Amino acid sequence: MDGSRPLPRTPDWSMLPPELLQTIARKLPDISDFVKFRAVCTTWRSSARVSDLPPQLPWFVEVKGAGYIIENFTSNLRFYSLFSGKIHTIPSPNSSGNWLRGPAHDYIVLYNKASRQISLLNPLTGRKVGLSCLDFVMPHPVWVGPDPIESGEPVVLCGKSADFETGFLALYQPVEREWVVIEEPCLCSLGCCYFNGMLYVKEMVTETGDTKVIDTVTRKVVHVVPPPREDDYECDAIMRRMYLVQSGGDILQVVWHYSELLEMADCHFHIHRLDLRSGNGGKPRWVKISSIGDQILFLDQYNGFSLSCRGFSGFRGNSIYFIKRHRDIHDQSLSLLCRYDIEEARAEPLNCPFVDDGTWIVPSLR
């Protein structure tokens, strides 16, 4: 005997109890860690089923664009993870040559300008689902919910006719595999949202227009809500951008006061909640609010969605993530990913290195 001690045995991590592995997998809020976890061995993969993916924070998708026309002519997509702060580059040949449209859950919208073909793409799995063609110009998502094909939830888009004279809202019914089209003459690309079978449509680009509430089954207008009072918008900003967003069951009107020339500290948001149950004479009205509770809003240049911050350690609710354009010392227009604290009325830039426009997607393996 040489007196040396025996080497310690390497633990067999594949022998961990399945219930422990499942507990660990449920605490992986970044999908890249979840994928790595499943890749360790067969036992770990079977304990972390795709259907049990924990709630995910959105990834910011970098997409090229001219103005607000977002397009993609490369076979790679780059994503910025809010949770980890990491950049993920994923091959995506199915997206090349298409316009990318978001924000979305699971599946982003692809639009081929030449063929007018509209598709849904999961950029993580590469799954692409073709939808029927629409005779629209530059359609934008109003609502693309989680797993729309399997859940049966409609995909809702808005757009203009080829002559830009007529606005449309289109709902794709996954079961019937066809579009239901609603004509809206005053419709713009901003100011639309969908919730529980109802469409909420702002009649004008600015916040001065009425809001229509449309039943998607009967296609009839059930409410016409006048805009908030003008004195609710006291701000010296040069421009305003308006969003309608469903947040925790409420419909919010979010008005962003902005300009490429303004400093970050001069960005401000005003938020109103739609009250359909009360108001002057029982009529629906917009009510100004100063908090959205534990909700976080994620806005791109056209639309947005909301998620709860519960379950995401280190992330606070009552905030807005948005993209601000600004001009550098060479007078070039760049984009910054920013966070706005509603309580403190203060905006701050994030460490995202992307300088192009982009949109949001909640990553999924479905």
C-alpha positions as CSV (number, residue, x, y, z in Angstrom):
1,M,0.0,0.0,0.0
2,D,1.3,3.5,-0.9
3,G,-0.6,5.2,1.9
4,S,-2.5,7.5,-0.4
5,R,-6.1,8.2,0.4
6,P,-8.7,7.0,-2.1
7,L,-10.1,9.7,-4.4
8,P,-13.6,10.9,-3.4
9,R,-16.3,9.5,-5.6
10,T,-18.0,11.8,-8.0
11,P,-21.6,12.1,-7.1
12,D,-24.1,10.8,-9.5
13,W,-26.3,13.8,-10.1
14,S,-28.7,11.8,-12.2
15,M,-29.8,9.9,-9.0
16,L,-31.3,13.0,-7.4
17,P,-35.0,12.5,-6.4
18,P,-37.4,13.5,-9.2
19,E,-39.4,15.7,-6.7
20,L,-36.2,17.7,-5.9
21,L,-35.4,18.1,-9.6
22,Q,-38.9,19.3,-10.3
23,T,-38.6,21.9,-7.5
24,I,-35.3,23.2,-8.9
25,A,-36.7,23.4,-12.4
26,R,-39.7,25.4,-11.3
27,K,-37.3,28.0,-9.9
28,L,-35.5,28.7,-13.1
29,P,-37.0,32.0,-14.4
30,D,-34.7,32.3,-17.4
31,I,-35.5,29.9,-20.2
32,S,-31.9,29.5,-21.2
33,D,-31.1,28.0,-17.7
34,F,-34.2,25.7,-18.1
35,V,-32.9,24.4,-21.4
36,K,-29.4,23.8,-19.9
37,F,-31.0,22.0,-17.0
38,R,-32.9,19.6,-19.4
39,A,-29.7,19.0,-21.3
40,V,-27.8,17.5,-18.3
41,C,-29.2,13.9,-18.7
42,T,-32.3,11.9,-19.4
43,T,-33.4,11.9,-15.8
44,W,-33.2,15.7,-15.5
45,R,-35.0,16.2,-18.8
46,S,-37.9,13.9,-17.8
47,S,-38.2,15.9,-14.5
48,A,-38.4,19.3,-16.3
49,R,-41.2,18.9,-18.8
50,V,-41.7,21.7,-21.4
51,S,-45.3,22.0,-20.1
52,D,-43.9,22.9,-16.7
53,L,-41.8,25.8,-17.8
54,P,-41.8,28.4,-15.0
55,P,-43.3,31.9,-15.8
56,Q,-40.8,33.9,-17.9
57,L,-39.9,37.5,-18.2
58,P,-40.0,38.9,-21.7
59,W,-37.0,38.9,-23.9
60,F,-36.3,42.1,-26.0
61,V,-35.9,41.2,-29.7
62,E,-33.6,43.3,-31.7
63,V,-34.9,43.9,-35.2
64,K,-33.7,46.2,-38.0
65,G,-36.0,48.9,-39.3
66,A,-36.4,52.0,-41.3
67,G,-38.4,54.4,-39.1
68,Y,-41.0,52.3,-37.4
69,I,-41.1,49.7,-40.2
70,I,-39.5,46.7,-38.5
71,E,-37.9,44.1,-40.8
72,N,-35.5,41.3,-40.6
73,F,-33.3,40.2,-43.5
74,T,-30.8,38.0,-41.6
75,S,-31.1,34.4,-40.5
76,N,-30.1,35.1,-36.9
77,L,-32.2,36.8,-34.2
78,R,-30.7,38.5,-31.1
79,F,-32.5,38.7,-27.8
80,Y,-31.8,40.5,-24.5
81,S,-32.9,38.7,-21.4
82,L,-34.2,41.1,-18.7
83,F,-33.6,38.5,-16.0
84,S,-30.0,37.6,-16.7
85,G,-28.9,40.6,-18.8
86,K,-27.4,38.2,-21.3
87,I,-27.5,38.4,-25.1
88,H,-28.8,35.3,-26.9
89,T,-28.2,34.8,-30.6
90,I,-30.5,32.2,-32.2
91,P,-30.5,31.0,-35.8
92,S,-33.8,31.7,-37.3
93,P,-33.9,31.0,-41.1
94,N,-37.7,31.1,-41.1
95,S,-37.7,34.8,-40.2
96,S,-35.3,36.0,-42.9
97,G,-36.8,38.4,-45.4
98,N,-39.9,39.0,-43.3
99,W,-41.2,41.9,-41.2
100,L,-41.3,41.0,-37.6
101,R,-44.3,42.1,-35.5
102,G,-44.8,42.1,-31.8
103,P,-45.1,42.2,-28.9
104,A,-46.3,38.7,-28.4
105,H,-46.4,35.6,-26.1
106,D,-44.7,32.5,-27.4
107,Y,-45.1,33.3,-31.1
108,I,-44.0,36.4,-33.0
109,V,-45.8,37.6,-36.1
110,L,-44.1,37.4,-39.5
111,Y,-45.3,39.4,-42.5
112,N,-44.1,38.9,-46.0
113,K,-44.6,42.1,-47.9
114,A,-44.5,40.5,-51.4
115,S,-46.9,37.6,-50.8
116,R,-49.0,39.3,-48.0
117,Q,-48.5,36.0,-46.1
118,I,-48.8,36.1,-42.3
119,S,-47.2,33.5,-40.1
120,L,-46.6,32.8,-36.4
121,L,-43.0,31.9,-35.4
122,N,-41.6,30.6,-32.2
123,P,-38.0,31.8,-32.6
124,L,-36.7,29.4,-29.9
125,T,-38.1,26.2,-31.4
126,G,-38.2,27.3,-35.0
127,R,-41.9,26.2,-35.3
128,K,-43.7,28.3,-37.9
129,V,-47.5,28.3,-38.4
130,G,-48.8,29.8,-41.6
131,L,-52.1,31.8,-41.4
132,S,-54.4,32.9,-44.2
133,C,-53.3,35.9,-46.3
134,L,-54.6,39.3,-45.5
135,D,-54.9,42.2,-47.9
136,F,-53.3,44.6,-45.4
137,V,-50.5,47.0,-45.5
138,M,-48.0,46.6,-42.6
139,P,-50.3,44.7,-40.1
140,H,-49.5,45.1,-36.4
141,P,-50.4,42.8,-33.6
142,V,-53.1,43.9,-31.2
143,W,-53.1,40.6,-29.3
144,V,-51.0,37.4,-29.7
145,G,-51.5,35.4,-26.6
146,P,-49.8,32.3,-25.1
147,D,-49.9,29.3,-27.4
148,P,-52.6,30.7,-29.7
149,I,-52.9,27.7,-32.0
150,E,-53.5,25.2,-29.2
151,S,-55.4,27.4,-26.8
152,G,-57.9,28.6,-29.5
153,E,-57.4,32.2,-28.5
154,P,-57.7,34.5,-31.5
155,V,-54.8,36.3,-33.0
156,V,-55.8,40.0,-33.4
157,L,-54.1,42.3,-35.9
158,C,-54.8,45.9,-37.1
159,G,-53.8,47.4,-40.4
160,K,-54.6,49.6,-43.4
161,S,-55.9,49.0,-46.9
162,A,-53.4,49.3,-49.8
163,D,-54.6,52.9,-50.4
164,F,-54.3,53.7,-46.6
165,E,-57.9,55.0,-46.7
166,T,-59.5,52.3,-44.6
167,G,-58.5,50.7,-41.3
168,F,-59.2,47.1,-40.4
169,L,-59.2,44.9,-37.3
170,A,-58.7,41.2,-38.1
171,L,-59.2,38.2,-35.7
172,Y,-57.8,34.9,-36.8
173,Q,-59.9,32.1,-35.4
174,P,-57.6,29.0,-35.0
175,V,-60.5,26.5,-35.0
176,E,-62.1,27.8,-38.2
177,R,-58.7,28.8,-39.6
178,E,-60.0,32.0,-41.1
179,W,-60.0,35.7,-40.4
180,V,-62.9,37.8,-39.2
181,V,-62.4,41.3,-40.5
182,I,-64.0,44.4,-38.9
183,E,-63.7,47.7,-40.8
184,E,-62.8,50.7,-38.7
185,P,-62.3,53.9,-40.8
186,C,-60.6,56.0,-38.1
187,L,-58.3,53.2,-37.0
188,C,-54.6,53.8,-36.6
189,S,-51.7,51.5,-35.7
190,L,-51.7,52.7,-32.2
191,G,-54.4,52.5,-29.5
192,C,-56.0,49.0,-29.9
193,C,-56.2,46.1,-27.4
194,Y,-58.2,43.0,-27.0
195,F,-59.6,41.3,-23.9
196,N,-62.3,38.7,-23.2
197,G,-63.9,39.0,-26.6
198,M,-63.9,42.8,-26.7
199,L,-61.9,45.1,-28.9
200,Y,-60.9,48.5,-27.5
201,V,-60.1,50.9,-30.3
202,K,-58.9,54.5,-30.1
203,E,-60.4,56.5,-33.0
204,M,-57.4,58.8,-33.5
205,V,-53.6,58.7,-33.1
206,T,-53.6,61.2,-30.2
207,E,-55.5,60.8,-26.9
208,T,-58.1,63.4,-28.0
209,G,-60.4,60.8,-29.7
210,D,-63.2,58.6,-28.3
211,T,-62.6,54.9,-27.5
212,K,-64.9,52.3,-29.1
213,V,-65.6,49.1,-27.3
214,I,-66.6,46.4,-29.9
215,D,-68.1,43.0,-29.3
216,T,-66.2,40.6,-31.6
217,V,-69.1,38.2,-31.8
218,T,-71.8,40.7,-32.9
219,R,-69.2,43.2,-34.3
220,K,-71.3,45.9,-32.8
221,V,-70.1,48.9,-30.8
222,V,-71.3,48.5,-27.2
223,H,-69.7,51.6,-25.7
224,V,-68.2,54.9,-26.9
225,V,-66.0,56.4,-24.2
226,P,-65.0,60.0,-24.4
227,P,-61.3,60.9,-23.8
228,P,-60.0,62.1,-20.4
229,R,-60.1,65.7,-19.6
230,E,-57.3,67.8,-21.2
231,D,-56.1,69.0,-17.8
232,D,-55.0,65.4,-17.0
233,Y,-52.2,65.9,-19.5
234,E,-50.2,68.8,-18.1
235,C,-46.7,68.3,-19.7
236,D,-44.3,70.2,-21.8
237,A,-43.3,67.3,-24.0
238,I,-43.0,67.8,-27.7
239,M,-44.9,64.7,-28.7
240,R,-47.3,62.1,-27.3
241,R,-47.7,58.4,-28.0
242,M,-50.7,56.6,-26.8
243,Y,-51.3,52.9,-26.0
244,L,-54.2,50.8,-24.9
245,V,-53.1,47.9,-22.7
246,Q,-54.9,45.1,-20.8
247,S,-53.3,44.9,-17.4
248,G,-54.5,42.6,-14.6
249,G,-58.1,42.6,-16.1
250,D,-58.2,46.4,-16.5
251,I,-58.0,48.4,-19.7
252,L,-55.4,51.1,-19.4
253,Q,-54.8,54.1,-21.6
254,V,-51.1,54.9,-21.3
255,V,-49.8,58.2,-22.8
256,W,-46.1,58.7,-23.2
257,H,-44.8,62.3,-23.4
258,Y,-41.6,62.1,-25.4
259,S,-39.2,63.4,-28.1
260,E,-35.9,62.3,-29.4
261,L,-34.6,65.7,-28.3
262,L,-35.7,65.3,-24.7
263,E,-33.4,64.0,-21.9
264,M,-34.3,60.8,-20.1
265,A,-35.5,62.7,-17.1
266,D,-38.1,64.5,-19.2
267,C,-39.9,61.3,-20.2
268,H,-43.3,61.0,-18.5
269,F,-46.3,58.7,-18.6
270,H,-49.9,59.4,-17.7
271,I,-52.2,56.4,-17.1
272,H,-56.0,56.1,-17.0
273,R,-58.1,53.1,-16.2
274,L,-61.3,52.4,-18.1
275,D,-64.3,52.3,-15.7
276,L,-67.3,50.7,-17.6
277,R,-69.5,50.5,-14.5
278,S,-69.8,54.0,-13.2
279,G,-69.2,57.7,-14.0
280,N,-71.3,60.6,-14.8
281,G,-74.8,59.3,-15.2
282,G,-73.6,55.8,-15.3
283,K,-71.6,56.3,-18.5
284,P,-68.2,54.7,-19.0
285,R,-65.3,57.0,-18.3
286,W,-61.5,57.1,-18.0
287,V,-60.2,57.5,-14.4
288,K,-56.7,58.8,-13.8
289,I,-54.5,56.4,-11.7
290,S,-51.1,56.7,-10.1
291,S,-50.3,53.0,-9.7
292,I,-50.8,49.7,-11.5
293,G,-49.9,47.6,-8.5
294,D,-47.7,44.6,-9.1
295,Q,-48.1,44.8,-12.9
296,I,-45.3,45.7,-15.3
297,L,-46.0,47.1,-18.8
298,F,-43.8,46.2,-21.8
299,L,-44.2,48.6,-24.7
300,D,-42.7,48.7,-28.1
301,Q,-43.2,51.4,-30.8
302,Y,-46.8,50.2,-31.4
303,N,-48.3,48.1,-28.7
304,G,-47.7,46.5,-25.4
305,F,-48.8,43.9,-22.8
306,S,-48.7,43.5,-19.0
307,L,-47.3,40.9,-16.6
308,S,-47.3,40.5,-12.9
309,C,-43.9,40.9,-11.1
310,R,-44.8,38.2,-8.6
311,G,-42.4,35.3,-8.8
312,F,-39.6,37.4,-10.4
313,S,-37.1,38.2,-7.6
314,G,-35.5,41.6,-8.0
315,F,-38.2,43.0,-10.3
316,R,-40.7,45.6,-9.0
317,G,-44.2,46.2,-10.3
318,N,-45.7,49.6,-11.0
319,S,-43.2,50.1,-13.8
320,I,-43.0,50.4,-17.6
321,Y,-40.3,49.0,-19.9
322,F,-40.1,50.9,-23.2
323,I,-37.9,51.9,-26.1
324,K,-36.8,55.5,-26.4
325,R,-35.2,57.0,-29.5
326,H,-32.5,59.6,-29.1
327,R,-29.9,61.3,-31.1
328,D,-26.2,61.0,-30.5
329,I,-23.4,63.5,-31.0
330,H,-23.3,62.6,-34.7
331,D,-27.1,63.3,-35.0
332,Q,-27.8,59.6,-35.6
333,S,-31.0,58.2,-34.2
334,L,-30.4,55.3,-31.8
335,S,-32.8,53.3,-29.5
336,L,-32.4,52.8,-25.8
337,L,-34.2,50.2,-23.7
338,C,-35.5,52.0,-20.6
339,R,-37.5,51.5,-17.4
340,Y,-40.0,54.0,-16.0
341,D,-40.8,54.0,-12.3
342,I,-44.5,55.1,-12.1
343,E,-44.4,56.0,-8.4
344,E,-41.2,58.1,-8.7
345,A,-42.1,59.4,-12.2
346,R,-38.5,58.7,-13.2
347,A,-37.0,56.9,-16.3
348,E,-33.6,55.2,-16.4
349,P,-31.7,53.5,-19.3
350,L,-31.0,49.8,-19.0
351,N,-27.7,48.0,-19.9
352,C,-29.1,46.5,-23.1
353,P,-26.4,47.1,-25.8
354,F,-28.9,47.1,-28.8
355,V,-29.2,50.4,-30.7
356,D,-31.9,49.3,-33.2
357,D,-35.6,49.1,-32.7
358,G,-37.2,46.0,-31.3
359,T,-40.1,44.3,-29.7
360,W,-41.0,41.9,-26.9
361,I,-41.7,38.2,-26.8
362,V,-42.3,35.9,-23.8
363,P,-40.0,33.0,-24.6
364,S,-41.6,29.6,-24.8
365,L,-40.7,26.0,-25.8
366,R,-44.2,25.2,-27.2
